[in-house]
């Protein structure tokens, strides 16, 4: 399979949205990355199950991380793995859709590490969700 074919599959599977912050690719000024959920530097594979669509903001903040600190407990937690877990199990939007709320340690650690409540991510998702 070519890199382009892989990209098309990943974008389609993600519904054209960042699999972390849910920002839509269609309205982004930057192209999204096909990123490794478990980085290759930590023995992650190039298999489709280890690939996720990520906006540049989330991709650069995640970098090679697979864990982060849950700010509520101070304990280390894994980051949200898009291929393994359902997004709505971990995250919900505030009533006015301005703040992403972490329902689990995984979500809180991911929100903190990827800064999912950064203004560009919130505005992009709130306008188009």
C-alpha positions in Angstrom: 0.0 0.0 0.0 1.4 3.4 -0.9 1.7 6.3 1.6 -1.1 8.1 -0.2 -3.4 5.1 0.1 -2.6 4.9 3.8 -3.3 8.6 4.3 -6.7 8.3 2.5 -7.7 5.3 4.7 -6.6 7.1 7.9 -8.4 10.4 6.9 -11.6 8.5 6.0 -11.5 6.4 9.1 -11.2 9.6 11.2 -14.0 11.3 9.4 -11.6 14.1 8.4 -11.1 15.2 12.0 -8.2 15.2 14.4 -8.6 12.1 16.5 -7.5 13.9 19.6 -9.1 17.4 19.6 -11.8 16.7 16.9 -10.8 19.7 14.8 -11.9 19.3 11.2 -9.3 19.0 8.5 -11.5 20.8 6.0 -11.2 24.1 7.9 -7.5 23.9 8.9 -4.9 26.1 7.3 -2.3 23.4 7.9 -2.4 19.8 6.6 -3.0 17.1 9.3 -0.4 14.4 10.0 -0.8 10.7 10.0 0.9 10.1 13.3 2.0 7.0 15.2 -0.1 6.4 18.4 2.9 4.5 19.8 5.9 6.2 18.2 8.3 4.2 16.1 11.0 5.3 18.6 9.1 3.2 21.3 8.7 0.2 19.0 5.4 1.4 17.4 4.5 -0.1 14.0 3.5 1.4 10.7 0.3 -0.8 10.8 -3.0 1.0 10.3 -4.0 0.2 13.9 -1.2 2.3 15.1 -1.9 5.3 12.9 -4.1 8.3 13.7 -5.0 11.5 12.0 -3.7 14.4 14.0 -3.8 18.2 13.6 -0.4 20.0 13.8 -1.2 21.3 17.2 -2.0 17.9 18.8 0.8 16.2 16.8 3.5 18.6 18.0 2.3 18.5 21.6 2.1 14.7 21.7 5.4 14.3 19.9 6.7 10.9 21.1 4.6 10.8 24.3 2.4 7.8 25.2 1.9 8.9 28.9 1.3 12.1 30.8 0.4 13.2 34.3 -3.3 13.3 35.3 -3.6 16.8 36.9 -6.4 15.6 39.2 -4.4 12.8 40.8 -0.8 13.7 40.0 -0.3 10.1 38.7 1.0 9.1 35.3 -1.7 7.9 32.9 -1.6 6.7 29.3 -2.7 9.1 26.6 -5.9 8.6 24.8 -5.4 5.9 22.2 -7.8 6.5 19.3 -7.7 2.9 18.0 -8.4 1.3 21.3 -10.9 3.6 23.1 -14.1 5.4 22.2 -13.7 9.2 22.5 -17.0 9.8 24.3 -16.0 7.4 27.0 -13.2 9.8 28.0 -14.3 13.3 26.9 -17.3 15.6 26.9 -17.8 19.2 26.0 -19.0 21.8 28.6 -22.6 22.9 28.1 -21.6 25.9 26.1 -19.1 23.8 24.1 -16.1 26.0 25.1 -14.2 23.6 27.4 -13.3 20.0 26.8 -13.8 18.0 30.1 -11.9 14.9 30.9 -14.1 12.1 32.4 -11.1 9.8 33.1 -7.5 9.9 34.0 -6.7 9.1 30.4 -8.7 12.1 29.2 -7.3 14.5 31.8 -3.7 13.5 31.0 -4.4 13.9 27.3 -6.1 17.3 27.7 -3.1 18.5 29.7 -0.3 17.1 27.5 -1.9 18.1 24.1 -3.4 21.3 25.5 -6.7 20.3 24.1 -8.4 23.4 25.5 -6.1 25.7 23.6 -8.1 28.5 21.9 -7.7 27.4 18.3 -8.7 23.8 19.0 -11.8 24.9 21.0 -12.9 27.4 18.5 -12.5 25.1 15.5 -14.4 22.3 17.1 -17.2 24.4 18.7 -17.9 26.0 15.4 -18.1 22.8 13.4 -19.2 20.0 15.6 
